[in-house]
Amino acid sequence: MANVGTLRITHSPAQERYEAILTPDPAADGSGDEEMVGYLDYVSEPYQVVLTHTVVREQFSGHGYAGQLVRYVLDDIRATGKQVMPVCSYVQRFISQHPEYADMAVPVPQ
């Protein structure tokens, strides 16, 4: 079965990016190559983090990886005490569907 494994999220503050990496389950098919599933870009500001763009590679869409990535990012930012400005439409939808994150979101200027 394709896309079986563990999703690992890495954070690169220097790049202002979180990356979702799929580590295959060696018992599933024996291949051990990690693949980048997608990423979330942001801009860090003193009191908030502007979430600008979420990308999941086409072959990995529909597996819930984007939601796992956004949840990880929001939880990581919550731990810093900062708020988020969800410029990315996917993050906006995610927050509207998960009200436990609504208190973190600040309005996006129009």
C-alpha positions as CSV (number, residue, x, y, z in Angstrom):
1,M,0.0,0.0,0.0
2,A,1.4,3.4,-0.9
3,N,1.9,6.3,1.6
4,V,2.1,4.0,4.6
5,G,4.4,5.3,7.3
6,T,4.9,8.0,9.9
7,L,4.5,11.7,9.3
8,R,7.3,13.7,10.9
9,I,7.1,17.5,11.1
10,T,10.3,19.5,11.1
11,H,10.7,23.2,11.8
12,S,13.3,25.4,10.2
13,P,13.1,28.9,11.8
14,A,15.8,30.2,9.5
15,Q,13.6,29.4,6.5
16,E,10.4,30.3,8.3
17,R,9.0,26.9,7.2
18,Y,7.5,23.7,8.7
19,E,8.0,20.6,6.6
20,A,5.9,17.4,6.7
21,I,8.1,14.3,5.9
22,L,6.8,10.8,5.4
23,T,9.0,8.1,6.9
24,P,7.9,4.8,5.4
25,D,7.2,1.8,7.5
26,P,9.9,-0.7,6.7
27,A,7.6,-3.6,7.3
28,A,5.1,-2.4,4.7
29,D,7.2,-2.6,1.6
30,G,10.9,-2.5,2.5
31,S,11.7,0.8,1.0
32,G,13.3,3.3,3.3
33,D,13.3,6.6,1.5
34,E,11.7,9.6,3.2
35,E,9.6,11.9,1.1
36,M,8.6,15.5,1.7
37,V,4.8,15.5,1.7
38,G,4.4,19.3,2.0
39,Y,5.2,22.4,3.9
40,L,3.8,25.5,5.5
41,D,5.5,28.8,5.1
42,Y,5.2,31.7,7.6
43,V,6.5,35.1,8.6
44,S,7.4,35.6,12.2
45,E,6.6,38.9,13.8
46,P,7.1,40.0,17.4
47,Y,3.5,39.2,18.6
48,Q,2.1,37.0,15.9
49,V,3.0,34.6,13.1
50,V,1.6,35.2,9.6
51,L,0.8,31.8,8.1
52,T,1.2,32.5,4.4
53,H,1.1,29.3,2.4
54,T,0.4,25.5,2.8
55,V,1.4,23.1,0.1
56,V,0.9,19.3,0.0
57,R,2.3,17.5,-3.0
58,E,-0.4,16.2,-5.3
59,Q,0.4,12.5,-4.8
60,F,-0.1,12.9,-1.1
61,S,-3.4,14.9,-1.2
62,G,-6.5,13.4,0.4
63,H,-4.6,11.6,3.1
64,G,-5.1,14.2,5.9
65,Y,-1.5,15.3,5.9
66,A,-2.3,19.0,5.4
67,G,-4.5,18.9,8.5
68,Q,-1.8,17.1,10.6
69,L,0.7,19.7,9.5
70,V,-1.5,22.7,10.3
71,R,-2.5,21.2,13.7
72,Y,1.2,20.7,14.6
73,V,2.1,24.3,13.5
74,L,-0.8,25.8,15.5
75,D,0.1,23.8,18.6
76,D,3.7,24.8,18.2
77,I,2.9,28.5,17.9
78,R,0.4,28.3,20.8
79,A,3.2,27.1,23.0
80,T,5.1,30.4,22.2
81,G,2.1,32.5,23.3
82,K,1.9,34.2,19.9
83,Q,-1.3,34.7,17.8
84,V,-1.6,33.7,14.2
85,M,-2.8,35.6,11.1
86,P,-4.1,32.9,8.7
87,V,-3.4,34.5,5.3
88,C,-3.4,30.9,3.8
89,S,-7.0,29.9,2.9
90,Y,-6.4,26.3,4.0
91,V,-5.4,27.5,7.5
92,Q,-8.4,29.8,7.6
93,R,-10.7,26.8,6.8
94,F,-8.9,24.6,9.3
95,I,-9.4,27.2,12.1
96,S,-13.1,27.7,11.2
97,Q,-13.6,23.9,11.5
98,H,-11.5,23.5,14.7
99,P,-12.8,26.2,17.1
100,E,-10.2,25.2,19.7
101,Y,-7.8,27.3,17.7
102,A,-10.1,30.3,17.1
103,D,-8.7,32.2,20.1
104,M,-5.3,32.3,18.4
105,A,-6.4,33.8,15.1
106,V,-6.3,37.6,14.4
107,P,-8.3,39.0,11.4
108,V,-6.5,39.2,8.1
109,P,-6.5,42.8,6.8
110,Q,-8.6,43.1,3.6
